[in-house]
Amino acid sequence: MRAHKGFTLIEVMIVVAIVAILAAIALPSYTNYIRRGRIVEAVSGLSGMSVRMEQFFQDQRTYAGACVDDSVAALPAATPHFKFKCSNLAATTFTVTATGKEGPMEDFAYTINQINVRATTAVPSGWTKSTSCWVIKADGSCS
């Protein structure tokens, strides 16, 4: 009698099922891990911009005129996953916003203002938003 070599169809199907289950668990976790790593681009850009805005205010005694390329408070360059924008520029107020670009970051938006209020104004579904901090994890944990 000859020995059979190879796998049966049942064995192959069991392996495929196990791989599918592992992928279903691992893929969402990996996606959230990547998102959390990319949030640093927004948070660091906004933190640096806040310092530059305060320096501009100390020199000019106003926030008006900030956020232009030739000023101390020039907007940070767009990163691969976030773009930055100034709004609400007046003598005593400003708001800087980091908005996610296409892809997994498009649903994120973070802001900072003249009194250093850090807010998460947009997050993807399943994430918790906050008006008092920058959310860095889906459960609403803040930086």
N, C-alpha and C positions, 0 to 999 in steps of 0.2 A: 504494500500500500504506500502511496506517495504522500509526502507531507505537503499541506497547503501553505502557501506563502501569501502575505498581504493581510488586509483588514476586511472585515465584513461590512456591509452597508450599515448595519446597526451601530457598530463601533464608530464609524465615520460620522454618523448623524449625532451621536452622543457628544463627540468632540466639537462639532459645529455648534451644538446647542450650548455647551459650556463656554465657548469663545463668545457667542452672541450675548450671553448673560453677563460675562465680564465686561464686554464692550459697552453694554447698556448702563452699567454702573460706573465705569471709568470715564466715559466721554463727557458727561455733564460735570463731573468733578474736575477734569482737566480744563474744560472751557472756563469754569469759574476761577480756577487757578491762574489761567492766562489773563482773564479780565482783571483780577486783583493786582497782578503785576503791571498791567498797563495803566491802572489808575494813578500810579506814582507819577506819570508824566503830567497829569493835570494838577495834582496836589503840589508837586514841586514847582511847577510853573506859576501857579497862583501864589504860593508862599513867597517866591522871589519877587513877583510883581507887587505884592503888598509892601515889601521893603522898599522897592524902587519908587512906589507912589508916595510913601511917607518921606523919602528923601526929596522928591520933587516938591512936595508940600512945604518942607522946611526951607527949601531954596526960594520958592515962588510965592508962598503963602496962599496958594490956591491949587486945586486939582485940575482946574480948567486948563486946557492946553497940554495935558499929559497924554500918554499913549501914542505919541507920534514918534516916527523913526529916529529923529535927531535929538530927542530929549532923554534925560536920565531914566525916565519911566517909559521907555519904549516897550511895546507889547512883546512878549516872548514869541519867538518864531514858532510856527505851527509844528507840532511833532507828528510822527507817523499816525497817531491815533486821536489827537485832540487839536482843536483850533481855539484861539483866544480872542476875546473881544472886550472892549471897554464900553461902558454905558453909564448913564446917570452922572456924567462929568459936570460938576459945578464947582463953585468956590470951596464948598466944604463937604462934598459927597463924591463918591465914585463907586462903581461896581465893575468887577472884572469877572468874566465868565469863561470857563473852559467847557467846550461842547465836543462830545465825541464825534468822530468821523464815521464813515460807512464801516460796516462789518460788526463785530461783536461789541464795539464801544459806542455805536451810534445812539443808544438810548441813555447815555450818561451826560449829565451837566452839573458842574460845580461852580459856586460863586464865592467871592469874598468882597467885603465892602470896607468903607473908611473906618468903621469901628471894629474891624476884624471879625465880623460875623461870618462864619463859614457855613455855607448851606449846600445841600445836595438837592438840586431842583428837579432832576429827572433821573430815573433808574429804570432798568428793564423789569418786566413782570417777574414777580417772585423775590424782588429785592425790596428792602424797607427804605423809604425816603426820610430825610431829616432836614429841618430848617435851622439846626443849631450846630451841625458838624458835617464833615466830609465822610460819607459812608464808604467804607472800603471792603465790606463783606456783605453777602446777601442777607445776613441776619440783622443788619443795621449797625454793626460795630463801626465805631468812628476812629478817625486818626487824630 
